[in-house]
Amino acid sequence: MTARVAVLQFPGVNCEAEALRAVERAGLRGELFRWTRPAAELRGFQAYVLPGGFSWQDRVRAGALAAKHVLTGALAEQVEERGTPVLGICNGAQVLVESGLVPGGGRVDVALARNRMPDRGGYYAAWVYVRVEASPCVFTRTLAPGTVLPLPVAHAQGRFTSRRPGRLSDLLAHGQVPLRYATVAGDAATAFPDDPNGSDAAAAGVCNAAGTVLALMPHPERALDLGQLARAVGGPWAERRERAREAGGSGSGPGLGLFEGLARHLEEM
Amino acid sequence: MSSRGAAQLWVRLRADDPEAVSALAVARTMDDGRGAPVSLRRFRLVELRGPLPPRAELEALLARSIQFYNPQKEAVRLRLAAGEPAPLEAGERAVLVVERGAVRRPAAERWWAAVTGRAVEVREGVVWALRFAPGTAAARAAARLAVLRDRRRGLLCNPHAEAHRLAGEAVPMPWLTLTRAARGGKP
């Protein structure tokens, strides 16, 4: 039976259509789950996606209010009781961090702080490269460590950081940073614009210890097809795009792999 | 110009503040029996330090610029000395929240230097004014609501990216400069 995946929409979330499409492209059955539905109905799903946007207009802090919502509480129960996978993208990642679901354990252990960029501030939107790291993360399980993916970022508060010095490096060492910002050649990013927000350890995504809950700032759901890649994107994915274009077609983009990883995980459960 | 001085600009929306409304609503759902606030207001606190002109001239300068507040939608109270009251209502406790490493406002400083020829430091944070029911241990309740610990506890300040400070009966003047994060210090 095809696994059901709930795409949660809080007011202000605006990437739910792309997230649904990504889930379905991976062979899963996606369903939009708005904040007005009874939280108990979340139990009928095998995975959850928290898409990007601006839940509650980023009031107080990005993700802060959605993290307290009854749906997030129900989702946390499913994570704890059943190990249900959750992918939080951009604002969804902020919700997971603010609720303590990432890096896990219940306590809020990191923040997604305002971007740090030289000589500029505010919202930043661009295509970047991320490198897959060794990790138990279910979303990257079909991607070999070292794989480089071009993905778009679009955020003002995406800098993974912690008041505990070295916390992100520690998470990286324990396999809880499955995706890091990188150069097109696959070297870990050390400065803007390769690292678009100044994240500690160049972290683009952080997961829980089990690898089932991933907070990811780039948007894989906006990179499902090669034709979506920006012209400025280089490397092997650009070569694929050109070959597909010359052949008169398209092809799967770099973001799809993360949803295929989820599908593989659910098949085996 | 006067000698080195300090000024606080307390800025609040003239209309109902959606951030404060939502924060209060969420704080009430988190109430663990130890007292949620009965009211909650939000101010942007802008602090200037440096050679400042007299009050009237200072008010005119602040109103001229788009860097400090929007007079069409925001109301302001200028505070120049510790003896001047902050715009808090009776029984309100003030919690200051600042972003670590992001307290200075370079654009406002550049504007000031361009217009006055003088250098001032401009800092900004958020003040949450909380009022609790009589009999509540207000300082403790404010501290509980301030610091985010987990999904059920804390809201106003994620300590991994922000710092907070609770005011006592009197609001310090200056205040932003006193916080470690506002000075650029490590968490």
Interface residues (C-beta under 8 A of the other chain):
Chain A: W56 Q57 R59 V60 R61 A64 L65 A67 K68 T72 G73 A76 E98 S99 G100 L101 G106 R107 V108 D109 V110 A111 L112 A113 R114 R116 R159 T161 S162 R163 R164
Chain B: P18 E19 S22 A23 V26 T29 M30 E99 R100 G101 A102 L148 R149 D150 R151 G154 L155 L156 N158 P159 H160 A161 E162 P187
